[in-house]
Amino acid sequence: MTTILSTWKEPGEVAIRAAWDKRQSDGGLIDTLEAGLAAAELDPNLIMIGLGSLPNSEGDLELDASIMRGSDLMCGAVCAVRNIVPVISVARKVMEDTPHVMLAGDQARRYAIEKGFEPRQTLTAQVINRWEEWCESPERIKVYEHTHSDTVTMLGLTNGKMAAASSTSGLPFKQPGRVGDSPIFGAGIYADDEIGAAGATGNGEELWKAVASFRAVEFMRQGLPPQQACEAVVQQMLRRQAKAQELPCVVFAMNRDGEVGAATTKDTFDLWICRDGDMQMQSFSA
Ligand code: GLY
């Protein structure tokens, strides 16, 4: 049995279908999650991941991605990378071809180019228009409407092996150089074959403060099922972090048995679940 999870209705569907296609063509778990996120990154209609995403306050798109293998805790990430897609594939190269965990900014971009990635224009006319509108708006503080489309984070389980991966353009119109939870191990993703895997999506500052993914895995290590582990993380965030009450912060998890859970500090969250090709979307409310 292979179980794959992917966040949010629209980008999650693109990602989970591509991931399952890869799995069916004998892709390993890392190939499967990479293929899912790469497909979502390369879809210019998805505004929170990869090509065509909303840029930072200066109109530059900066992307973050991460991937982690639960068998040996190997992981790789990139952050604040400009003009390269899919960055999930660069994160994988960091994991497999370097002794490091993360490369950042221009140096990550240079590394990607050395590895054969072609620099390209990642902004579309549509997002340039939205950035210009934002620049002209009186307050310039409306960060973004919650569009039910956010960071895509994926978890996978097959034959007792687990993996986690995430890709995002981060907060729309963010300060240049800002990095959120998604490429940070323990915050945006975590996977440990001994216990399970967890991922996050939503406000990266709050999720990082909570080290939300690692915390969910550790609650499972203490014996909680995934649903209760995620609820415990969210309860703790709501109790300790005032802003988590105002901003949507989601944590979701899967244990070694394939049981799944999720919880959010606010609003509703959609999670795609694929079990050997049977795909369903489940909604979770605060
Ligand atoms: N969760 C994505 C971010 O805040 O960057």
Residues whose N, C-alpha, C, O or C-beta is under 5 A from the ligand:
A	BS01	LIG	T151 T168 G170 L171 G180 D181 S182 T201 G202 N203 G204 E205
